[in-house]
């Protein structure tokens, strides 16, 4: 899950808050 979090940081910054919710869900 750590590598997912590291990969999701630029994704949620690029796409916005929807991915922030996804990170919180993980």
C-alpha positions as CSV (number, residue, x, y, z in Angstrom):
1,X,0.0,0.0,0.0
2,X,3.0,2.3,0.5
3,X,3.9,2.2,-3.2
4,X,0.3,2.9,-4.1
5,X,0.3,5.9,-1.8
6,X,3.5,7.3,-3.3
7,X,2.0,6.8,-6.8
8,X,-1.3,8.3,-5.9
9,X,0.2,11.5,-4.6
10,X,0.9,13.0,-8.1
11,X,-2.3,11.4,-9.4
12,X,-4.5,13.1,-6.8
13,X,-2.6,16.4,-7.2
14,X,-3.1,16.2,-11.0
15,X,-6.8,15.1,-11.0
16,X,-7.9,16.8,-7.8
17,X,-9.9,15.9,-4.7
18,X,-11.6,12.8,-6.0
19,X,-8.3,10.9,-5.7
20,X,-7.7,12.4,-2.2
21,X,-10.9,10.5,-1.2
22,X,-9.5,7.4,-2.8
23,X,-6.3,7.7,-0.8
24,X,-8.3,8.1,2.4
25,X,-10.4,5.1,1.4
26,X,-7.1,3.1,1.1
